[in-house]
Amino acid sequence: MVNYVSILIKNGTVTNDDHQCKSDVLIIDGKIKDVGLNLVAPAGVQVVDATDKLVIPGGIDPHTHFQLPFMGTVAVDDFNIGTQAAVSGGTTFVIDFVIPTKGQSLLEAYDQWRSWADPKVNHDYGLHVAITWWGEQVSREMEILVKERGVSSFKVFMAYKNAFMVNDEEMYHIFKRCKELGALAQVHAENGDLVLEGQKKILAMGITGPEGHELSRPEELEAEATNRAITIANSVNTPVYIVHVMSKGAAEVIRHHRGKGHRVFGEPIAAGLGVDGQQCWNHDWRHAAAYVMGPPIRPDPTTKEYLMDMLATGDLHCVGTDNCTFCADQKAMGKDDFTRIPNGVNGVEDRMSIVWEKGVNTGKLTACDFVRVTSTAAAKIFNVYPQKGRIAIGCDGDVVLWDPKATKTISAATHHHAVDFNIFEGMKVTGLADTTIVAGKIVWSNNKLQTVQGSGKYIESTAFGHPFLGIETRDIARNELLFKVEREPYTGPVIDLSKK
């Protein structure tokens, strides 16, 4: 195979989040060099015909967990397999999560994730860092991560009590530190105390199967925690990003707060847009367990359409996956107790096709909306725009030729994940990545991977990005409402408690 470093894409329709037009795209040395009509290929440049296809910025998945150690086992999609699956579906950039154990150094955990990812990634990636405990060391290390390691987002868990969960006071201080550093606060929103009590109750009733997972953490626990997280963030006046919005209730809370002008962003995921949680009631235990994730995929079959509507209106912002895959034998650790089923599903390969099928093909999203929710919005929120998330001169040469008429039936037999199940099994989708280009090199074409393990690089993100625009002005305006009342000193009687 000739390893071209320069590509001219001809006859396609360049589609960004805000504009669509017929245009050619020239990529040289990994960067977009020119965009325009009738571009002439310099000598040695590979010409790719994009007739009847959209030329879009590579997809961005802002929420993956490749190779994650969790519940005593490790997710089977590592950084090599996970990024191969990503490019086969049109995604060229992911942001994974560093998750330290309680008491562990954030820097130590960050170094561990880099050592796992750097030798394996087939495209560029970034990292969020979870805060699972609080103290002076954490505060200091957050600053180092922001200023020296290119981290600009930190996640807290309101669930997984006795493991990752932080309490409200800790969350308040973490949010304050995020604001000081210009880093975006992210939240897994579920009421962890009530989830734990719910698990005890459901198990005591003799319900041990996968359906117990959803029964023990109902929608109102997600909605309540979402409201609490946004309220705490608003009290600090810092932006907050709610990961994996899985329910109507949580989405409505986000809509409500955004209507009040609060700075909040919401992330639905492919699983919540593509399937429903009724699968957890399937009589085949292995089938049902495959759908267990947290927060749960909701059994209400209309939730999928509702979340897509919220994407269309802009009340939800970008689509992730929470891709965290465990094979059936790993899931079977919870065969007698649903709380021991490793939480996680696939999605990074099928994310973009799910959004096209459920959004564009139903008329809810335009092609430009599709680019917005699968790429550009995430690039802006996590401050890698316009390096990522746009087709324009100077941007990275991460480009996808999207075929809106191509079809496939999703199946574990043909997907590129390591997991032995696909939650979208049997779903026919129209709209596929025909060709995926990473840094000016074709890595997916003719249904074949041409990736090079370790060829991707870690992309640093700077602080005080798009979500922080106007925050200082909001602080000034709020402080103007706070004033001291000048009054005469009180000289009246005061109760003497010593006489009681």
Helices and strands as residue ranges (DSSP letters): E 6-15, E 20-28, E 31-36, E 46-49, E 54-57, E 59-64, E 69-70, E 73-74, H 79-88, E 91-98, H 106-117, E 124-130, H 136-148, E 153-157, H 168-181, E 184-188, H 192-204, H 211-216, H 219-236, E 240-242, H 248-259, E 264-266, H 270-274, G 277-281, H 285-289, H 303-313, H 328-331, G 332-334, G 338-340, H 351-355, I 356-360, H 367-371, I 372-376, H 377-381, E 399-409, E 428-438, E 441-445, E 448-449, G 466-468, H 471-480, G 497-499
